[in-house]
Amino acid sequence: MTVHQVPYYAQWESAGLVPEFLSGARASADDPSWAASGAADPGEYAFWAPRACGIACLRMALGFWGRPVPPAITLVATARDAGAYIVRDGDRVEGLVYAPFAAWAADAFRLDVRVRPRIDAAEAAAEVHAGRLVMLSVHPSIRSVPGPGADPPVRGGHLVLAVGAGPRGLVLHNPSGLPGHSQRFHPVSWGDFDRFAAGRGIVLGPSHVQGEL
């Protein structure tokens, strides 16, 4: 069993309030900690926080490898400038664009970042055992596993970070996970993971340029 002690960051600054944001009981703009994100105002924060799963995963990796961890919306802005996010018609975001994201993250943070258009659970586990972390595309309802519920309508649409692997499955940090259940070190069986996974992702590792470990 391999489990890396990766720090956790949610998409929202107030991780304990994630269920309220997801249900609509509380608007993202009403997050009492929004200013810590680096957003200019609550409106900017409310637009990007629900879309920042990939940035949250990157922040976790940066913290794990001892890199500075910039505020979430500050990172979103620089990633967008690098082409990692495309906003159309004013408010429609094309999700995280893997190739420019990988190039930007590798250059900006001295990481080894590799896009994997095809990666299954066993391959992700091998990467984790080798000391790397893996951003994996899954349906967001994976946050409720294990538990009752039908198969998701589609696979993918949300990014989680594989931080561990063992004989029974993967261990995930989920940026929109549920407090006390699926935010940190969430074990997901091989079968459950396969039901939600899109089969693509991004492998993150420390750069070895200039003698870095």
ABEGO torsion letter per residue (X at the ends): XBBBBBBBBBABABAAAAAAAAAGABBAAABAAAAAAGBABAAAAAAAAAAAAAAAAAAAAAAAAGBBBBBAAAAAAAAAAAGABBBBGGABBAEBBAAAAAAAAAAAAGBBBBBBABBBAAAAAAAAAAGBBBBBBBBAAAAAOBEBEBBBABBEGBBBBBABBBAAEBBBBBAABBBGAAABGBBBBAAAAAAABAGBBBBBBBBABGGBX
